[in-house]
């Protein structure tokens, strides 16, 4: 709890300084520190246990895949939450920020995951979530996630001063549309991103969005595995 409280405090600090060119170096370093805690410690050789480490420790595969789950704020499986935040991070950082290719389409991850789903996971039907939860290759997912995290760190470390203030370019949004990154029913997500600056993407998809979903996933794990041992 103390680590999470500190993470929230640091996120507020990052929000306050990220648009100040004079604080650019500090902003990048603080982002890297915050982001490190949202992925496996292997991703960044973190010297401390991360939130993802805590989630996957002693996590049964049946718990990872269980769908639907009964919690106040989600019924989606843990594996869906991990896949969803990874897809969002991949497309926002690599396409919207860096105008590059998604990690999904490098090293054959789109095939290794064993689910043919190019989009973000927003507005999925129950059958679609059930299919993903049952069939996705978990080892491939975690390795894909690690590569996405490493690429994000490389991208943000090389963002130039003043670039955080830039708005997302329409051409990059169009690229996501062409790649079927967002379901038609979730077109609101494209409009949300269109209004963001690069700083806005870093403060949500690359950090806080992941933090929120990891917290949801940890609550799912605790509820299921506690009831299984109770």
N, C-alpha and C positions, 0 to 999 in steps of 0.2 A: 504493500500500500504506500509506503514511503517513497519507493522508486516511482510509482505512478504519479504521486502527488508532485514529485520533483519534475517529472516529465511534463506535466501540465504547466508548471511554473515556467519551465524553460521554453515551452511552446509560446506562452504569452510574451516572453522576452524576445523570441525570434520574430513574432508578429510585429513587435514594436520597433525592431531595428532593420528588418529585411529591406525596406525601401530607402534606407539611408545609404547613399554611396560611400560615405565615410566609414560605415560599419560593414562594408561588404565582406571583408576578410573574416570578421567575427561572425557574421551571418552564415557564411558558408561553413565555418567550423562548427557552429552550434547546430546547424542542420545535420551535418555528418554525425555528430554525437547523438542527436535525437533519432535519426534514421537507423543508426546502428542497433538501437534497442528494439526495433520493430522487425528485425530479421534474425535468422539463426546467427549465433556467435561465429560460426564458420564463415559466414558471408563476409565479415569484416575483421576476422580474428579479434573479436571483442574480448577484452580482459574480464568482463563481468557477464553474468548470466543475463540473457535478454528476455523480453516478454515472450518471444516465440519459443525460446528454449524452455521457458516455464510451461508453455502450452503443450509442447510435444513430449515433455518428460512423462514417461509411463502412460502415454496416451494409447489406448487400445484401438486397433483398426476399426472395430465395430463401433466404437464411440466416434471416431473420426468420420465415419461414413453415415452414421445414423440420421435418417430423415423420415418423417418430420420429427423435430424435437419440440418439447413443450417448455417454452420460456416466455417471459412477458414481452420481449422485444424482437424475437425472431423464431421462425420454425425451421429455418434452413440448417443444413448440416455444417459441421466445422469445416469439412473439406470444401464445401461451396464457398464459405467465407474466405478461406485461404486463396482459393482460385480466383474469386471475385476481386479481392484487393490487389492481387498480382496482375490480373488483366488490366485493371484501372491504372496501376502504376506504370505498366509497360506502355500502354497507348498514350498516356498523358505525358510521360517524361520523354519517351523516344520519338513520338510523332509531334505532339503539340509544343514541346519545349525545344527538342533537338532537331526536328525536321528530318528524322532518320527512319530506318526500318524498325519494326517491332522485334523484340527478342523472340517472340513466338515463332517467327518465320526464319530464325537463324538456328542452325544446328538441329533442325527437324523437330523442334519442340511441339509444333502443332500435330505431328504424327505420334510422337512418343507419349503424349498425354492420353491418347486413346479415346478422346472425345472430340468430335468435330464441331467445335463451338468457337467461332471467331469473335463473338461479341463480349460485352462487359458483364453479362449476367443479370442486368437490371430487367425487370418485368418478365422473368422466366415463368413458365407455367409450372404447376406442381409436378407434372410428368417429366418435364425437362430437368428440374432440380433433382428428382428421384433418379433419373438416368445418369446424370453427372455424378451424383453421390455414390452410386453403385459401381460405376465403370471407370472413372478416372484413375490413372496410374499414379499412386501417391508418391512413389519415389521420384518419378519424372516431374511431378508437380513441385516437389520441394527443391529439386535441382534447377528447374526452370525459375522458380522464385528466387533462388540464390543468384542466378545470373542476372535477373531483372534488377535486383538490389544493387549488385556490383556496377551495372551499367548506369543506374541512377546516380550513384555516388560519383562516377566519372563525369557525368554530364553536369551535375551541379558544381562540382569542383572547378569546372572550366567555364562557368557562366561569367560573363564580363560585368564589371560595375555598370550600373544604370540599366542592365538588361532585365532585372527583376521588375522594372516598371512597365515593360512592354506588354501590350495586349496580345492575346493569341491570334495568330494570323488566320484569316478565313480559309486560305488554301490548305492549311493543315487540318482544319475541321473537315474540309471536303475530302481529304485523304482518308480520314476515319470513316466517313460515309461510304466511300468507294470500297473500303476493306470490310464493310459490314460489321464494324466494331460496336455498333449500338443498334439494338432492335428498333423497329419502327415505333413500337409502343413506348419506347424509352427516348424518343427524340428530344424530350425536355433536357436530357443530360448534355446533349450537344449545345443547346442554348445556354445552359449553365456554364459550360466550359468556355463558350464564345465570349462571355462577359468577363472572364478572368484575366488577370495579368499572369506573367510567369511566376511572380511571387505567390499569387493566389493558388496556383497549381501546386507549388511546393508546400504551402501551408495546409493543403487539404489532401489531395490524392496521394502525395508522396509521404505524408506524415500522419496528420490527424485521422484521416479516413482509415488508415491501417490500424492505428491505435484503438479506435472505436470497435473495429471488427475483431481484433485480437481479444479485447475485453469481453465481447459477446461470446467468442469461442471458448474462452476460459470458463465463463459461467456455465456454458453447456457441458463442458468436460466435467466440472465439479459436480453438477447436478446428476449427470448420468452415472459417473463412476462412484459417486457416493451412494446412490440408490442401489447400485449393483453389489456393493460391499456391505450395505446396511442390513 
